[in-house]
Amino acid sequence: MPTLKEVARELLRVNMALEKGETLLVVTDTETAAIGEAIFQAGVESGAVASIIKMPPTARPGAEPPLPVAAAMEKARVVICPTRNSLTHTRARIQACQAGARVATMPGISEDMFFAGAVAANYDEVARLSAELARRLSTAQTALLVKDGLKLRLSLAGRQGVASTGLYRHPGEAGNLPSGEAYIAPLEGRAEGETIIDGSVAGMGRLRGPIKVTIRGGRLAAVEGPEGDELLKLLGDDPAARNLAELGIGTNEKARVTGNILEDEKVYGTVHLAFGDNTTFGGETRAGVHIDGVITAPDLYLDGELVLSGGKIIL
């Protein structure tokens, strides 16, 4: 089995196209420091001008890192963020990209995931599926999600889909590693209906039982299920956190539902919804939180055309 550093070196070469002499910043925390250190050492051995910052874990997914960390991210050309909680949907990440950085976020990354699962995917195929689904999301006006007889309708009008391909080789590109999804910010205030989250939830892990969510006027209106109260607690008291922020589709056939949202939301044929902030990918709602929930084996229609049937992508 390869070492952490050997996997990290390949990730920097293939996914990030790291070149000798480029500035590399690794942002890690006290819970993911071993992986962060391996990426840093791999960067040094690859000839990069590498630095590493270790911080305490942020309070929750989507929370901003400390200001000195954000400032350092803007100065690097390649930024890798193996952290417990997600930095994907933060101003720090988007400002680093605007400054020309290539950014890979790795929220909740584990050593198991580093050696198996989604990291081992064929990223050319992941990129193909993700790009095509992002195109379909961009051109669609409406989406209909069907799960266990429940229906959730969303408006996508005027919003652009995003492909998280796992390949971040050009200035300003960013996404998760491991990766494999296409996602979009639904139009605020327009989503209506109900659905079942039955895979996992960011910050909660694999669910013991399904959570039924009711959406009214684009916001989470009611939650039913054994862990519903935990979801509400995680979202906090800010009304903006109830915003239905994201509709995403997993495209990575190597990914597994493990309870780690970084991998779970990439599982081929799943859909994930997120609540909270969506300003970093085309939405208008700012919140200090972004919480994803994974839905297994759903049906999804875009403008009435079936693109996902029982967990199988139809293109």
SULBEL-V271760 format. One record per backbone hydrogen bond with DSSP energy under -1.0 kcal/mol. CO is the residue of the C=O (numbers start at 0). NH is the residue of the N-H. Records with the same first field share a line. If there is no record, write none. Layout:
# SULBEL-V271760
CO=NH, NH
This chain:
# SULBEL-V271760
2=6
3=7
4=8
5=9
6=10
7=11
8=12
9=13
10=14, 15
11=17
14=167
18=21
21=48
22=76, 77
23=50
24=79
25=52
27=54
28=31
31=35
32=36
33=37
34=38
35=39
36=40
37=41
38=42
39=43
40=44
41=45
42=47
43=46
46=20
47=49
48=23
50=25
52=27
54=29
59=62
60=289
65=69
66=70
67=71
68=72
69=73
76=101
77=24
78=103
79=26
80=82, 105
82=107
85=61
89=93
90=94
91=95
92=96
93=97
94=98
95=100
96=99
100=171
101=78
102=174
103=80
104=176
105=108
109=113
110=114
111=115
115=118
116=119
117=120
120=122
121=125
122=126
123=127
124=128
125=129
126=130
127=131
128=132
129=133
130=134
131=135
132=136
133=137
134=138
135=139
140=155
141=302
142=153
143=300
144=151
145=298
146=149
149=146
150=193
151=144
152=191
153=142
154=186
155=158
161=182
163=180
169=172
172=102
174=104
179=250
180=163
181=248
182=161
183=246
186=189
190=217
191=152
192=214
194=212
196=210
198=206
199=293
200=203, 204
204=200
210=196
211=223
212=194
213=220, 221
214=192
215=218
217=243
218=215
221=213
223=211
224=227
226=230
227=231
228=232
229=233
230=234
231=235
237=240
238=241
239=242
241=219
242=244, 275
245=273
246=183
247=271
248=181
249=268
251=254, 267
259=262, 263
260=264
262=265
263=266
265=251
266=269
269=249
270=294
271=247
272=292
273=244, 245
274=290
277=280, 282
284=277
288=276
290=274
291=201
292=272
293=198
294=270
297=310
298=145
299=306, 307
300=143
301=304
304=301
306=313
307=299
308=311
311=308
